[in-house]
């Protein structure tokens, strides 16, 4: 019983209380690691090297550049993609008024941003199907369908502007307060359509040019097999039959 008071007195002497003037740290410090809480993880991740905190150095540099760019007011990585992409991108509100558009949309529609922003889409886009029938104000309008179904509409072939054939994708985006915006993305398919027509014409021409001689060869083989050119042995008829089958397969292909 006499040892316990001595230990308490000794611990009191080794661990003097902190004083505001000296700012001394207690000599007995708990060395057990504390678990990371959600609040304590963010400072730790920011203090780690970029390759450890973000997974890779390029990703860390990109995220750091986006943060610095947003503070300086310069375009971020995503804004740069939207600005320089070759696909036309148009943002509209739920009443189909244009909120913003990128440089590719300005080129495709032939309208400057000042003349397009705030206007109704029917005045700017003039959406039509491939049969040149107006879709604006009808149930077939892709914007109306997206608002009704609340689902994205991918790869819709339309004609917008004067006569630009595009593959359009319409995506609804919720921005809060039950407000819905629409992202209209259009890829110009005019060059691809021209290439497809040229290819179809070439295949048709080649097919016609091949069918004519193949039909002639097939006809002469039939004449030989029928004996119009004289009697033939069984072996000759056998090999001519093989040739006739091969010609018939070629005719079916072309």
C-alpha positions in Angstrom: 0.0 0.0 0.0 2.9 2.4 0.6 4.2 2.1 -3.1 1.1 3.6 -4.8 1.5 7.1 -3.4 5.1 7.1 -4.4 4.3 6.3 -8.0 1.6 9.1 -8.1 4.1 11.6 -6.8 6.7 10.5 -9.3 4.4 10.8 -12.3 3.3 14.3 -11.1 6.9 15.4 -11.1 7.8 14.0 -14.5 4.8 15.5 -16.2 4.7 19.2 -15.2 1.6 21.2 -16.3 1.7 23.4 -19.4 2.1 27.1 -18.9 1.0 29.7 -21.4 4.4 31.4 -21.3 6.7 28.4 -21.8 4.4 26.5 -24.2 5.9 23.2 -23.0 4.6 19.9 -24.3 3.9 17.1 -21.8 6.6 14.5 -21.7 4.1 11.6 -21.8 2.6 11.5 -25.3 0.1 8.9 -26.6 1.9 7.2 -29.5 -1.1 5.2 -30.7 -2.1 6.3 -34.3 -5.5 7.9 -34.4 -8.0 6.6 -37.1 -8.6 8.9 -40.0 -12.0 10.6 -40.0 -13.6 12.0 -43.2 -12.5 15.5 -42.0 -8.9 14.4 -41.4 -8.4 12.7 -44.7 -8.6 15.7 -47.0 -5.6 17.5 -45.3 -3.6 14.3 -45.4 -4.4 13.7 -49.1 -3.3 17.3 -49.9 -0.1 16.9 -47.9 0.9 13.7 -49.7 2.8 13.8 -53.0 0.8 14.0 -56.1 1.5 10.4 -57.2 0.2 9.2 -53.8 -2.8 11.4 -53.2 -4.3 11.3 -56.6 -3.0 8.0 -58.0 -0.8 9.4 -60.7 1.2 12.6 -61.3 -0.5 13.6 -64.6 -4.0 13.3 -63.0 -2.8 15.4 -60.0 -1.4 18.1 -62.3 -4.6 18.2 -64.3 -6.7 18.5 -61.1 -4.4 21.2 -59.7 -4.6 23.0 -63.0 -8.4 22.9 -63.0 -8.5 24.3 -59.5 -6.0 27.1 -60.3 -7.8 27.8 -63.5 -11.1 28.2 -61.8 -9.6 30.6 -59.3 -8.0 32.7 -62.0 -11.0 32.6 -64.3 -9.2 30.7 -67.1 -10.9 27.8 -68.9 -10.7 24.4 -67.2 -9.9 21.1 -68.8 -13.5 20.2 -69.5 -14.3 23.7 -70.8 -11.3 23.5 -73.2 -12.7 20.2 -74.6 -16.2 21.7 -75.2 -14.6 24.7 -76.8 -12.4 22.9 -79.3 -14.4 19.8 -80.1 -15.6 19.4 -83.7 -19.1 18.4 -82.5 -21.7 21.1 -82.1 -22.9 21.4 -78.5 -25.9 23.5 -77.5 -27.4 24.0 -74.0 -31.1 24.7 -73.8 -33.5 25.3 -70.9 -36.8 23.3 -70.4 -38.6 25.9 -72.5 -36.2 25.2 -75.5 -34.4 28.6 -75.3 -30.7 28.5 -76.1 -28.5 29.1 -73.1 -25.1 28.7 -74.7 -23.3 27.0 -77.6 -19.7 26.2 -78.6 -17.7 27.3 -81.6 -18.6 24.2 -83.7 -22.3 25.0 -83.2 -21.8 28.5 -84.4 -20.1 27.3 -87.5 -22.7 24.6 -88.2 -25.7 26.9 -87.7 -24.1 30.0 -89.3 -25.2 32.1 -86.3 -23.1 34.1 -83.9 -23.6 33.5 -80.2 -25.2 36.9 -79.7 -27.8 36.1 -82.4 -28.5 32.6 -80.9 -28.4 32.8 -77.1 -31.9 33.5 -75.7 -33.7 32.6 -78.9 -36.1 29.7 -79.3 -34.6 26.5 -80.8 -37.2 26.5 -83.6 -35.7 29.8 -84.8 -32.1 28.5 -84.8 -32.0 24.7 -85.2 -34.9 24.1 -87.6 -34.9 20.4 -86.9 -36.1 18.2 -89.7 -36.1 14.5 -90.4 -34.3 13.0 -93.4 -37.4 13.5 -95.5 -37.2 17.3 -94.7 -40.3 17.3 -92.6 -40.4 19.9 -89.8 -40.1 18.4 -86.3 -40.3 21.6 -84.2 -43.5 21.8 -82.2 -44.5 18.1 -82.9 -44.3 15.0 -80.8 -41.5 13.7 -82.9 -39.2 16.6 -81.8 -36.2 15.0 -80.0 -36.2 17.7 -77.3 -39.9 17.0 -76.6 -39.3 13.3 -76.4 -36.4 13.7 -74.0 -38.4 15.9 -71.7 -41.3 13.5 -71.7 -39.3 10.3 -71.1 -36.5 11.9 -68.9 -34.0 9.8 -70.8 -31.1 10.5 -73.1 -31.7 10.1 -76.8 -28.6 8.9 -78.7 -27.8 8.8 -82.4 -30.8 10.5 -83.9 -30.3 11.3 -87.6 -31.6 14.8 -88.3 -31.2 17.8 -90.5 -30.5 21.1 -88.7 -29.7 24.6 -90.0 -29.9 25.1 -93.7 -29.2 21.5 -94.9 -26.7 19.9 -92.5 -27.2 16.2 -91.9 -26.2 15.3 -88.3 -26.2 12.5 -85.9 -27.7 14.1 -82.8 -27.7 13.1 -79.1 -30.0 14.8 -76.7 -29.2 14.5 -72.9 -31.3 15.9 -70.0 -29.4 17.4 -67.1 -30.9 18.2 -63.7 -29.5 21.5 -62.3 -31.5 21.6 -59.1 -34.8 23.1 -57.9 -36.6 20.7 -60.2 -35.1 22.5 -63.2 -34.0 20.6 -66.2 -31.6 21.6 -68.9 -30.9 19.9 -72.2 -27.6 19.3 -73.9 -28.0 18.9 -77.7 -24.9 17.4 -79.3 -24.7 17.1 -83.1 -22.0 15.5 -85.3 -21.8 16.5 -89.0 -22.5 13.5 -91.1 -22.5 15.2 -94.5 -19.1 14.0 -95.5 -19.9 10.4 -94.3 -23.1 10.4 -96.3 -21.2 11.5 -99.5 -18.6 8.7 -98.9 -21.4 6.1 -98.5 -23.1 7.2 -101.7 -19.8 7.0 -103.6 -19.2 3.5 -102.2 -22.7 2.3 -103.1 -22.3 3.6 -106.7 -18.9 1.9 -107.0 -20.2 -1.4 -105.7 -23.2 -1.2 -108.0 -21.0 -0.5 -111.0 -18.6 -3.3 -110.2 -21.4 -5.7 -109.6 -23.0 -4.9 -113.0 -19.6 -5.2 -114.8 -19.0 -8.6 -113.3 -22.5 -10.1 -113.7 -22.4 -9.7 -117.5 -19.3 -11.9 -118.3 -20.3 -14.4 -115.5 -23.7 -14.9 -117.0 -22.1 -15.5 -120.4 -19.7 -18.1 -119.0 -22.6 -19.8 -117.1 -24.6 -20.0 -120.4 -21.8 -21.6 -122.4 -21.2 -24.2 -119.7 -24.9 -25.1 -119.9 -24.7 -25.5 -123.6 -21.6 -27.8 -123.3 -23.3 -29.9 -120.6 -26.5 -30.3 -122.8 -24.4 -31.7 -125.7 -25.0 -28.9 -128.2 -21.2 -28.8 -128.9 -20.9 -32.6 -129.3 -20.8 -35.6 -127.1 -18.7 -35.4 -123.9 -17.3 -38.1 -121.7 -18.5 -38.6 -118.1 -15.3 -37.1 -116.7 -15.6 -34.0 -118.9 -19.2 -33.4 -117.8 -18.2 -33.9 -114.2 -15.5 -31.1 -114.3 -17.8 -28.8 -116.3 -20.4 -29.3 -113.6 -17.9 -28.1 -111.0 -17.1 -25.0 -113.1 -20.8 -24.2 -113.5 -21.4 -24.4 -109.7 -18.5 -22.1 -109.1 -19.8 -19.5 -111.6 -23.2 -19.7 -110.1 -21.8 -18.9 -106.6 -20.0 -15.9 -108.0 -23.2 -14.7 -109.6 -25.0 -15.0 -106.3 -22.3 -12.9 -104.5 -22.2 -10.0 -107.0 
